[in-house]
Amino acid sequence: MALAQALQASRRDTLATFAAFERALPGLQVPQAPQLNPPLWELGHVGWFQNFWIARHPARERSRGWRADPLTPRLERAPGHRPDADALYDSTRVAHATRWQLALPEAQGTRDDLARGLQSTLELLEQESVRAAPEEPGSDALYFFRLALLHEDMHHEAALYMAQALGVPLPDGLHWGGARALPPPPAPLQLEGGHWHSGRSAQAPGFAFDNECGVRQGVLAPFEIDAQPVRWAEYLPFVEEGGYRHSRWWTPAGWAWCRSRTEGADAPRYLRHDASGWWAWRLGEWVALDLAEPACHLTAHEAQAWCAWAGRRLPTEFEWECAALSRADVFRWGEVWEWTSSPFAPFPGFEAHPYRDYSAPWFDGRPVLRGASFMTQPRMRHPSYRNFFTPDRNDVAAGLRSCAP
């Protein structure tokens, strides 16, 4: 079935990126930083998560899907499960800063654990598929298989961020050269607004994360929105005019971030400029920047500052979704994650799903991003997906589009 094939494909990507880190990083060592994780910990965590929610999850609870009790005691005997795995890989229990000091199993043993765990997952999936037809993607019986798949896909995208940050070359099957070049900006889209709702019922068909459930309703005023993301050709004039040296374009928080930077104060991350033009850092080498590519690896602070300079504003997440769904024929998205002006918050009727740490701990005012990036697995892309990062993150493949003020 398609879900089994996707689980195997996601695991191949996980192992391929890990192998790239093994080749490039002596001893698999990476700097201790908030935006990084030790690759060996990441590998074990992905396998642990799948086991925790599937093989070790009692069948009665697992079959309840998003209604399952997350505190149900886990089975201690499961393929690929080490007795100390919870103490090593449970991201709820293992503080981020301590992951560099853990006595982790060696790489081959961890790979062996993942292989046994995946085989168990596939066997259990085959059993569940007898009770849940494959054409019912939202079936409770398949919920945790889909959760584990998308969790692994997210970690794969994070691994690509880390490869970019550390200059780790990737094999051809995983290699990317940045987002695709875009044409000159077409005319902005004019939307009439009106009544709009976002979100969905948790009982609706199809898998959804908990922050997508519940329904937010309201009235959108008429608005104008870019038909495609802002390219470097539109963003770099702001840089060249000294935008990073003048506080007038920045929010107070954005200006504080701008002044605190250590990776080059006057340009976006991964860019440099010399007499021959602009250059981009790509997986360990500097390449000539294609000005037609969408501006990328920008913080929300930079996105807001550019909008202030350009006399524009960021869209709300609901304006973004309205345009993506109602003007799908001309609204181009999926090149980069796109910052919005909306804070990440629950929709009315929100209920936390069993993976409690996915959404609820992050309802702290950080902005929502919409869309997807060139690093995102295709199966993760849909216009209602809500991503969320702190506004200072520039390792994420994020850019922007703008609205008329």
Order of alpha helices (4+ residues) and beta strands (2+ residues): alpha-alpha-alpha-alpha-alpha-alpha-beta-beta-beta-beta-alpha-alpha-beta-beta-beta-alpha-alpha-beta-beta-beta-beta
